[in-house]
């Protein structure tokens, strides 16, 4: 398969399916949140963060291990059994400590939530190898449809429960059904069944490979979602619920603008890692396009944050709107971090993946702990500001992965950042000048003005860059590109 076309088409399929999946998911969530109080959302958010944290520890590194050795049945067996044993052991610990954790948060309902979600930890072990096999084969369309099906299945189960007043149950069963669906269908599509236990040496070697990536998965999840556990220790459950909605909106924004492309990074970097020039060219091309997409989505969604939240979830969630708008300013650090992890993994420097991930999460936890008592807005600004500091930590990591200076990569972010700031300022100015406008009108005006201004800034200050980017993408999608000539 032509590498460029496989990567580009994989990213496009990822984007399309993620867009449909998240669209349906937010339709379900919008209905549910009109029946579920903020405190219930806060309790389930804390429980989900804790259980998912355990889940990410158990599966971290297994998928990358399978992708790094495609077709090796012994590696697949070691990856599955190492993660399965870890998931069972940690699930037992989670269930045993559920009541103690609930007491720490002063939320008795949290104990049952943790016990139920422990099932997800074990189920996830059955998803890892099939998903990795599909990624290695660039079958991102199949991955997208499976993910969409899991979202639909969870929503179908959750909606009746939410409408009938069982808010906590609705949110918990939505997650349980979605994970179970994904596990079963991915195994069927790949015709994969759990292999017999391999030799102990194979499992031990799998753990040795995965341990740094397990740590990285742990801290990645904390940096994206699980720091809500720290917020929950410093805020009421209702405030945590408001924060979680803003945080979830940011996550979905990243999933739409960033994750579809990130999924193809590791296969591409593995394919070109022996050629330093091609590796650098591939990184520049992908980061250039990724940065423009991420900053554009951050500009538009941040400018229209108020009407987005109010129209989707109702007036009782108004506190989440400014928090969401501020947190979208984390776009620069999101773009860079998305490249660092697969770049270092392909280079075999999983030790550095773990190291830089821990630094990143340490800054996030410190910002959360210190800022949360001062309210949602202060917390949001603290989290956005820490991204500036984190960028300076990522520079040495990228230099290691590429083996050369990274100033050209950092310069790629300057123009999109300027376009983002200009777009947000123009959109907010237009909305402020028309105070009597309806929420729908505010949404259309803010989004349209932000999109036009963002595009105009790019075209005025870097027309050749925009044209070249479009040509690379179009050639990758519809034209033949010879791999030996470099990526895109």
N, C-alpha and C positions, 0 to 999 in steps of 0.2 A: 504494500500500500504506500502510495506517495505520502511522505510524512507531513508535509504542509497541509495537503488537502484533508488528510485524516484528522489532524489537530483542529483545523479551522471548522470543518463540518461537525466534528464532535462538539466543539464549543457552541456552534449554532444550535445543534439539537439540544444540548444542555440548556441553553438559554430559553428555547421555545417551550420545552417541557417544564422547566422550572417556573416559567411565567404562567403557564396554565395551572400548574400545581399550586403555586402560591396564590393565584387568583381565586381558585376554588377554596383553598384553605382559609383565605381571609374573608371570603363570603360566609363560610361556616362560622368563623370566629366573630364576625360582625354581628351575626344573629345571636350567637351564644352570649356575647358580652352584654347584650341588652337584658338578659335574664340573670346573669351571674354577678354578684357583688364584687367590688374590688378586693375585699379581704379574702374571699375564696380564691381569687386569682393569685393573690400574694402567697397563700399557703401552698397551693399547687406549684407555683413558680419555685418556691424554696425546695419543695420535695423533688421536683423534676430536676433542678440543678444538682442536688445531691446524688440522685440515682444516675443521672446522666454522667456525672463526674466519675462515678465508679465504672459506668459502662465504657467511657472513653479510655480509662486506664486499661481495662481488660482487652480491648480490641486494638489499641494503639500499636502501630508497627506491623501488624499481621498483613494487612492489605498491601503495604509497601513491599513487604518481603516477597509476597507472591508475584507482584508486578516486576520486581527486580530479577526474578528467576522464572520467567514464563514457561509453563508446561512441565515444570519439575514437580512430580507427584509427591516426592519425599518432602520437599519444601512446603507444599500445600498441606500435607498431613501434619507436619510440625507446627505450621502456623495455626491450623484449626485447634489442635489438641492443647497447645500451650495457652491459647486464648480461652478455650472452653474451660479448662481447669481453673484458670484465674477468675473467670466469671462466676463459676459455681462457688468458689471460696469466698470471694468478695460479696456475693449475694447473701451468703449466710451471715457474714459480718454485718451487712446492712440491715437485715431483718432483726438480728439480735440487738442492735443498737438503736432501733427505731424509736423506742420510748424515751431513751436518754436524749436523743437529738430533739424530739418534740418538746421535752422539758426545757432544753436550752433556749428554744425559740418561744416558749410559753404558748405553744399552739398544739393542744392535744390531738386535733384532727390530723396533724402531720404524721403521726406514727402509722396510721393505716395507709396513708398515701405512700409512704416509703416502703412498706411491706408489699403493696400491690405492684409498685414500679420496680421492685427487685426482679420481677419476672422478665422485664425488658433487658436486664443486664445479661441474663442467660441466653435469651433469644437472639441478641445481637451477634453472638459468637457464630451463629449459623448463617449470617449475612456476609461475613468478611470475605471468605474465599470466593463465593460466586460473584460478588461485586468486583473484586480485584480481577477476576478472569474477564469479566465484561469490559472493564476499563483497558486491560492489556490488549484486547481485540478491537478497541475503539468502537464498541457497541454502545455508544452513549444514548442512542435512541431507545434501546431496550431498557437501559437504566432509568431514563426519564419516564417511560411509560409505567414501569414498576413503581417508581416513586409516586407518580400521579395516582396510581391505583391504591396505594397505601393511604394517601391523603383522603381520597374519596371514601374508602372503607371506614377510616376513623371518623370522618365527618358524619357519615350515615348513622353510625352508632351513637355519636355524641349529641347530635341535635335533639332527638326526642328527650334525652335525659335532661339537657339544659332547659328546654322549654317547660318540662314538668317540675322544675325547681330543684333538681339534683345537680347543682353546679359543680361541686368537687368531683362527684362520680363521672360527670360528663367529660371533664378535662382529663381525668385519669384513664378512663376507658378509650378515649380518643387515641391516646398514646399507645396503649397496649395493643389495640386492634391494628393500628398502623404498622407497628414494628412486626407483629406476627404475620401480617399480609406480605410485607417485604421479604421476610425470611423465607416463607414458603414459596412464593412465586419466583424469587431469584434462584432458588435451588432447582426448581422445575425447569426454568428457562435454560440454565447452564447444564442441566442433567447431572448435577453434582450431589453426591450423598456423602455424609461424613465417613472418612476412611477409617480403617482399623487403627488402633493406637500404634504409632511407630516406635522405634527403639528410643530408649531414654536419652541417648546422646543426641538424637534428632530434636527432641523437645527442648533439651537444654540449649542446643545451638540456636533454636528459634527464639527462646527467651533472651539469649545473649544478643541476638540481632535486634530484637524488638524493644528491649528495655529502654534504650535512649529515646526511641520514638514513642513508647508508651508514656514516658515522662513528658515528651513534647505534646502529645495528644492531651494529656492532663492539663498542662498549662495553657494550651491553645483554647481548650474549652473554658477554662477559668477566665481567660482574657476576653472571650467573646460573650459568654453567658453566665458562667457559674459564680462570678463575683457578686451576683445577686444574693448569694448566701451571706456574704459579709454585710451587704446593704440591709438584709433582713435582721441582722443583729443590732442595727443602729436606727432602724425606722419601724414604724407600725406596719402591720400586714396590709392595710389599705394603701399606704404610700408605696409599699413594695409592689402592689398590684398595678398602680399607676406607672411606676418605673418600668415594670416588666413589659407593659404594652409598648412603651417607647423603645425599650431595648429590643423587643421582638420586631418592631418595624425596621430598626436598623439592621437586624439580622437578615430579614427578608430582602432589604435593599442590597445587602452584600451578596446574598444568594442569587439574586437576579443579575447583578452587575459584575460579580466577581467570581463566584464559585463555578459557574459553567466553564469559564476559561481556565480556572485553576486546575480543574480535573484533568486537563490534557497536558499540564506543565511537566509532570514527572515522566510520562512516556516520552515526551519530546526531549527533555534533558538527558534521559538515559540513552536515547538514540544518538545524540550528538556529543556526548561527554568526552569522547576521545579526541575531538577536534576543537581546540580552544577558540579558534576564530569563528567557527560555526556556532559554538555554544554562546559566545558573546553576541553574535548577530541574532541568534534566536531570542536571547533574553531581551535585547533592545527592541526587536520587533513586537514581541508579545507584551512587554511592559508599556510600550508606547500606546498600543491600542487599549490595553487594560486600563491605563491611567485615564485616558479620555472618557471611556465608558463609565468608570467609577465616579469621576468628578462630575460628569454630566448628570448622572442619576442623583448624586448628592446635592447638586445645585437645584434641580427641579423639585425633588421631594422635600428638601429643607425649606425652600421658598413657599411651598404649599402645605407645610406641616399642619397648620391650624385646621383648614377645611378638610384635609385628609382624615385626621383623627375624629373630628366632630361628625362628619358625614358617615364614616364607617361605623363608629362605636357609640355615638351619642354624647350629649353634653356632660354626662357624669365622668367622662374620661378626658375632660378638657385639660387637666394638669399634665397629661402625657404629651401634649402637642409641643410646647416649647422645649421640653426635654429631648424629644425626637429631633427637632430642628437643630439644636446645639450639637447633639451627638453625631449628626451626619457630617460634621466638620472633621471627623476622624479619617476621611478619605485618603490622605497621603500615606499614613502609616498602614492602612489596610492594603493599599496597592503594593507597597514595598514588602510587607510581611508575606503576602501571597506568593511572591517569587522566591524568597529566601529559603523557606522550608523545602520545597522540591529541588531547588538548586543544590543545597547542601546534601540532601538525601542522595541525589544522583551522583554526587562526588564522593559518596561514602563517608561523609563527615557527620554522621548522625549524632556524635558526641556534641558537636557545635549546635545542632538543631535543638538539643535539649538545653544547652547552656543559655542560648539567646532567648529561648522561650521562657525560661525561668526568670531571667531579668525583666522581660516584658510583663509577665504576670505579677511580679513583685511590685512594679510601679503601679499597676492597675489596682491591686489590693490596697496598697498604701493610700492611693487617692480616694478609693471608696470608703475606707475606714475613717479617714480624716474629714472628708467632705460630707458624708451622709447625714450627720446630726444637724447640719445647717440647712437642710432642705433639698428638694429635687433639683432646683435650678443650679445651686452651687455644686451639687454632685455632678450634674451634666457638664458644666464648664470645667471642672477638675478632670474629668475623664477625657474631654476633648483636648485640654492643654497637655496632658501627659503624652499625647501622641507626638508632640514636637520633640520632647526629650527622647522618646523611643527611637525616632528616626536616626539620631546620632549613634545609637547602639547597633543599628542594623548595617551601618556602613562597613565596619570590619567584616561582618558576616558575608556580605555580598562580595567583598574583595577576595575572601578565601574561596568562595564558590566559583568565581570567574577567573581568579588568578591575575587580575589586572585592576587598575584604578576604576572606580565606579562613578566618577563625576559625570560622565555622559548620561548615565542612567538617572541620576538625581536631577539633572537639568531638564529631563523629560517632564518632570512634575511641575515646573514653575509656571508654564503657560496655562495648563489646565487649572491650576490653583487660582491664578489671577482671573480666569474666566468664571470660575465658581463664585468668587467673591463679588465680581461685577454683576453676575446674574442674580445672586441673592439680593444685593442692594437694590437693583432695578425693580425686581418683582415686589419686594416689600414696599418700596416707594409708591408703586402703582396701586397696590391694595390699600395702603394708608390714605391715599388721595381719594378713595372711593369708599368711605366708611359704611354707606347704606347698602352696599352690594350684598347679595345673597351668598350663602356658603358655596353653592355651585358656581356662581359667578367668580367668587374669590379663587376657587380651585382652577378654573379655566384661565383666568387672567394671570395668576401667579405662575402656573406651570408654563403657559405659553410665553410670557415675557422672559422667564428664566431660560427656557430652551433657546429662544431666538438670540438673546444676548450672549449666552454661552457659545453658540455656534458662530455668531458674528465676531466675537473676540478671537476665536481660533482662525477664522478665515482672514481677518484683517492682519493679524500679526504673524501667522504661519501658514499661508495658503499652500505652499509647496509641500509642507509636512502633511497637511490634511489630504491633499490629492494623492501623495505617495502612499499614505496609509490606506486610502480607499482602493488604490490599485493592487497593493499587496493582498488585501483581504479578498478582492474580487478574483484575483488570479488563484488564490488558494481555494476558493469555493467552487469556481467554474472552469478554471484553466488548468493545464498541466504544468506542474512545477517539478523540476528535476532536483532530487534531494541533494545531489553532489554540489549543486550551486549554492547551497545554503538554505536556510529556512525563510520562506516567503520572499 
